[in-house]
Amino acid sequence: MNDPLGGINQLFPLFGIANQFLAAVALTVGTTILIKMGKLRYAWVTGLPLAWDAAVTLTASWQKIFSDNPAIGFFAQRAAAQQSIQDGKLSDTLVALKATSLQDAHQILVNTTVDGVLSILFAVMIIIVIVDAARIWFGLIFSGKEYELSEAAYEESHLDSDGQEIREREPVGAGS
Amino acid sequence: MNRTSRLGIWVGIAIIGAVCWGVLALSRGETVNAGWLLFAAIASYAIAYRFYAKFIQQRVLETDDSRATPAERLNNGRDFEPMDKRVLFGHHFAAIAGAGPLVGPVLAAQMGFLPGTIWIIVGVILAGAVQDMTTLFFSMRRNGKTLGQMAREEIGPVGGAAALIAVLSIMVILLAVLALVVVLALAESPWGSFSIAMTIPIALLMGVYLRFLRPGRILEISVIGVALLLLAIIGGGWISESSPFAGFWTFTPNQLVFGLVVYGFIASVLPVWLLLAPRDYLSTFMKIGTIILLALGIAVTLPALHMPSTTPFAFNGAGPVFGGALFPFVFITIACGALSGFHALVASGTTPKLIQKESQVRVIGYGAMLMESFVAVMAIIAACVLDPGVYFAMNANPALLGDTVQSASQAIAGFGFSVDPQTLTSTARAVGEDTIIGRTGGAPTLAVGMAQIFSGLIGGTALQAFWYHFAIMFEALFILTTIDAGTRVGRFMIQDLIGNVWSPFARTSWLPGNLIASALIVAG
């Protein structure tokens, strides 16, 4: 907790991407439900933001995983830390990553491994979610298969628009 | 009002918005006034809420107010309960508005004000607010199921399992990081700690008052609550300045972490009407009040944006604040305020279990998100009215800046901006700090920017230090409300997850499950 490079701090670089991955899950679920509701013609309402968000997050994870610039890539940072540990002295790259001692270099080695592996894991999970959902979308669009929504059954409300209990219900004109 | 005059008003708003956007987009070289940005945002939000959100509500989702919501059908007085839409708006807004809308825009300002601004406003209208509103609606139609559970039921076992695991692990990371930010902001700050601790008894009072003493008197209890809150803020200032209790209210980070865990657990287990919702409602008053005050400050003083509309870092990816080019990293850095997955957790957590009427998804889902986006716009303005040299001195990687004002000034010249060492010293002194170099993380920058805008409105330079500390506390408040709602959402998620295997867990009213799940989340 008090270690500037350890504890929760090692998760910080994941924060932004993880958050936008969650948005991708939400928008995928939304698009799926819209299509299942028979509202394909409105599916762009969540589908377009999903396409954009997927492009952004997957590009960002790609760069965070594969970039050889230590200011960006987790594994490039890891390599730099390893190099410093082998050499027994801090390189400029490590100093720019806020390392002040070889102890920090070891911490960076651990952090970047955790961050790198987790970002691969998240990216794979999200791709699975989107691909599995797309299977359902296209199945529904092209084969016209019927899917059941897991919506709760309709029940008539006894509250008015201010949330007050409606005391007397008119016997006629309710329609059902 | 008849149809023609209504049409006239909307055409007018559209023209104002278009002109403001035009000025922002076409300005080159000269500094731009922050007023253009403010009004471009307001006009865009108004049009989006009136037309696009209404289209989604009526045509896409087809909300039906004759259909009973889970809050009405499953009312158990603890997690499910129809809640007044004003209180619920407050709860939802407080829960979604965490560190993001304040910190992200400040960091992204290194690429100039334009990329961030466009993403915040376009992103919220087409993506962020849409996500919040649709997720809230879909969860509401499914008895308030959490996002991961909906993925499992609607997509299938494979995609669903991947979603459940991703959602839960991401949730834990998000909560941990948010907790870290709040701890850092409150550590060694007796003012912040006292004012925020006092919101707990005030909220309990409001909850009891609204339920037992005088049910339904929202206005009355709001006035009482806000008055007590103002007292708590003023009292906090007094405690930190001149009272013998300052030591008692000064906590180390470790003490704060312990306090947060205990509070998170209690807030997650207690009935939502007793502590969580009134506390969020109360904080929302303070948050929206401050933001409106800031907007007024900008509208009255009309400060110039000193940051260029785009800087070279947008394209070469070598920014000293964070690495990476405009695409994709602006869209990652600014999350809350434009599009944030965390909101989907709240929108499928506490809020759908409390909403009274289906049509309210528009004001609560879409409206609260627009409000948060407005907060983000304020944050980007606050960062960009600063001298860019001061901005980089505060936010660039401290390893690049060195320890003295001279070395920082030299390093900033290397980034292509100039600031003389004297300015750095005097800015620090004006807000009552020893140095502003390397005060990264976004919060201090925002606080300095807000202090400059506010001091132009009230009190002049004499009050800059006051406004600075007020802004720091304001930010801590923002984040804390995210954590308590987040813990409760995490509890729902674990209950849904275990409920797949063993059904008593899925009933959120089942007390042992409730307690175990809460304990799991705070331990994680």
HADDOCK unambig.tbl for C-alpha pairs under 7 A between the chains (distance, minus, plus):
assign (segid A and resid 8 and name CA) (segid B and resid 176 and name CA) 6.56 0.50 0.50
assign (segid A and resid 8 and name CA) (segid B and resid 177 and name CA) 6.41 0.50 0.50
assign (segid A and resid 11 and name CA) (segid B and resid 173 and name CA) 6.85 0.50 0.50
assign (segid A and resid 12 and name CA) (segid B and resid 177 and name CA) 6.35 0.50 0.50
assign (segid A and resid 15 and name CA) (segid B and resid 173 and name CA) 7.00 0.50 0.50
assign (segid A and resid 15 and name CA) (segid B and resid 174 and name CA) 6.23 0.50 0.50
assign (segid A and resid 16 and name CA) (segid B and resid 332 and name CA) 5.31 0.50 0.50
assign (segid A and resid 16 and name CA) (segid B and resid 333 and name CA) 5.93 0.50 0.50
assign (segid A and resid 16 and name CA) (segid B and resid 335 and name CA) 6.99 0.50 0.50
assign (segid A and resid 17 and name CA) (segid B and resid 332 and name CA) 6.02 0.50 0.50
assign (segid A and resid 18 and name CA) (segid B and resid 170 and name CA) 5.87 0.50 0.50
assign (segid A and resid 19 and name CA) (segid B and resid 340 and name CA) 6.10 0.50 0.50
assign (segid A and resid 19 and name CA) (segid B and resid 341 and name CA) 5.07 0.50 0.50
assign (segid A and resid 19 and name CA) (segid B and resid 342 and name CA) 6.12 0.50 0.50
assign (segid A and resid 20 and name CA) (segid B and resid 332 and name CA) 6.77 0.50 0.50
assign (segid A and resid 20 and name CA) (segid B and resid 340 and name CA) 5.99 0.50 0.50
assign (segid A and resid 20 and name CA) (segid B and resid 341 and name CA) 5.51 0.50 0.50
assign (segid A and resid 21 and name CA) (segid B and resid 341 and name CA) 6.87 0.50 0.50
assign (segid A and resid 22 and name CA) (segid B and resid 167 and name CA) 6.46 0.50 0.50
assign (segid A and resid 22 and name CA) (segid B and resid 341 and name CA) 4.36 0.50 0.50
assign (segid A and resid 22 and name CA) (segid B and resid 342 and name CA) 6.78 0.50 0.50
assign (segid A and resid 23 and name CA) (segid B and resid 340 and name CA) 5.86 0.50 0.50
assign (segid A and resid 23 and name CA) (segid B and resid 341 and name CA) 3.61 0.50 0.50
assign (segid A and resid 23 and name CA) (segid B and resid 344 and name CA) 6.93 0.50 0.50
assign (segid A and resid 25 and name CA) (segid B and resid 163 and name CA) 6.77 0.50 0.50
assign (segid A and resid 26 and name CA) (segid B and resid 131 and name CA) 6.92 0.50 0.50
assign (segid A and resid 26 and name CA) (segid B and resid 135 and name CA) 6.77 0.50 0.50
assign (segid A and resid 26 and name CA) (segid B and resid 147 and name CA) 6.75 0.50 0.50
assign (segid A and resid 26 and name CA) (segid B and resid 341 and name CA) 6.99 0.50 0.50
assign (segid A and resid 26 and name CA) (segid B and resid 344 and name CA) 6.22 0.50 0.50
assign (segid A and resid 27 and name CA) (segid B and resid 131 and name CA) 6.24 0.50 0.50
assign (segid A and resid 29 and name CA) (segid B and resid 151 and name CA) 5.73 0.50 0.50
assign (segid A and resid 30 and name CA) (segid B and resid 134 and name CA) 6.58 0.50 0.50
assign (segid A and resid 30 and name CA) (segid B and resid 135 and name CA) 6.53 0.50 0.50
assign (segid A and resid 33 and name CA) (segid B and resid 154 and name CA) 6.95 0.50 0.50
assign (segid A and resid 42 and name CA) (segid B and resid 60 and name CA) 6.20 0.50 0.50
assign (segid A and resid 49 and name CA) (segid B and resid 126 and name CA) 6.86 0.50 0.50
assign (segid A and resid 49 and name CA) (segid B and resid 127 and name CA) 5.09 0.50 0.50
assign (segid A and resid 56 and name CA) (segid B and resid 328 and name CA) 5.14 0.50 0.50
assign (segid A and resid 56 and name CA) (segid B and resid 331 and name CA) 6.93 0.50 0.50
assign (segid A and resid 59 and name CA) (segid B and resid 328 and name CA) 6.53 0.50 0.50
assign (segid A and resid 60 and name CA) (segid B and resid 328 and name CA) 5.70 0.50 0.50
assign (segid A and resid 60 and name CA) (segid B and resid 329 and name CA) 6.72 0.50 0.50
assign (segid A and resid 71 and name CA) (segid B and resid 323 and name CA) 5.46 0.50 0.50
assign (segid A and resid 72 and name CA) (segid B and resid 323 and name CA) 5.61 0.50 0.50
assign (segid A and resid 72 and name CA) (segid B and resid 324 and name CA) 6.29 0.50 0.50
assign (segid A and resid 95 and name CA) (segid B and resid 399 and name CA) 6.56 0.50 0.50
assign (segid A and resid 96 and name CA) (segid B and resid 399 and name CA) 5.48 0.50 0.50
assign (segid A and resid 96 and name CA) (segid B and resid 400 and name CA) 6.77 0.50 0.50
assign (segid A and resid 98 and name CA) (segid B and resid 399 and name CA) 6.12 0.50 0.50
assign (segid A and resid 122 and name CA) (segid B and resid 166 and name CA) 6.43 0.50 0.50
assign (segid A and resid 125 and name CA) (segid B and resid 162 and name CA) 5.26 0.50 0.50
assign (segid A and resid 125 and name CA) (segid B and resid 163 and name CA) 6.90 0.50 0.50
assign (segid A and resid 125 and name CA) (segid B and resid 166 and name CA) 6.58 0.50 0.50
assign (segid A and resid 128 and name CA) (segid B and resid 159 and name CA) 5.86 0.50 0.50
assign (segid A and resid 128 and name CA) (segid B and resid 162 and name CA) 6.79 0.50 0.50
assign (segid A and resid 129 and name CA) (segid B and resid 159 and name CA) 4.26 0.50 0.50
assign (segid A and resid 129 and name CA) (segid B and resid 160 and name CA) 7.00 0.50 0.50
assign (segid A and resid 129 and name CA) (segid B and resid 162 and name CA) 6.28 0.50 0.50
assign (segid A and resid 129 and name CA) (segid B and resid 163 and name CA) 6.20 0.50 0.50
assign (segid A and resid 132 and name CA) (segid B and resid 155 and name CA) 6.92 0.50 0.50
assign (segid A and resid 132 and name CA) (segid B and resid 159 and name CA) 5.33 0.50 0.50
assign (segid A and resid 133 and name CA) (segid B and resid 155 and name CA) 5.52 0.50 0.50
assign (segid A and resid 133 and name CA) (segid B and resid 159 and name CA) 6.92 0.50 0.50
assign (segid A and resid 150 and name CA) (segid B and resid 142 and name CA) 6.94 0.50 0.50
assign (segid A and resid 150 and name CA) (segid B and resid 153 and name CA) 6.90 0.50 0.50
assign (segid A and resid 151 and name CA) (segid B and resid 141 and name CA) 5.63 0.50 0.50
assign (segid A and resid 151 and name CA) (segid B and resid 142 and name CA) 5.02 0.50 0.50
assign (segid A and resid 152 and name CA) (segid B and resid 141 and name CA) 6.01 0.50 0.50
assign (segid A and resid 152 and name CA) (segid B and resid 142 and name CA) 5.27 0.50 0.50
assign (segid A and resid 152 and name CA) (segid B and resid 143 and name CA) 6.58 0.50 0.50
assign (segid A and resid 154 and name CA) (segid B and resid 67 and name CA) 6.25 0.50 0.50
assign (segid A and resid 155 and name CA) (segid B and resid 67 and name CA) 5.71 0.50 0.50
assign (segid A and resid 155 and name CA) (segid B and resid 68 and name CA) 5.60 0.50 0.50
assign (segid A and resid 156 and name CA) (segid B and resid 66 and name CA) 5.74 0.50 0.50
assign (segid A and resid 156 and name CA) (segid B and resid 67 and name CA) 4.89 0.50 0.50
assign (segid A and resid 156 and name CA) (segid B and resid 68 and name CA) 5.33 0.50 0.50
assign (segid A and resid 157 and name CA) (segid B and resid 66 and name CA) 5.24 0.50 0.50
assign (segid A and resid 157 and name CA) (segid B and resid 67 and name CA) 5.10 0.50 0.50
assign (segid A and resid 157 and name CA) (segid B and resid 68 and name CA) 3.91 0.50 0.50
assign (segid A and resid 161 and name CA) (segid B and resid 357 and name CA) 6.96 0.50 0.50
assign (segid A and resid 163 and name CA) (segid B and resid 356 and name CA) 6.20 0.50 0.50
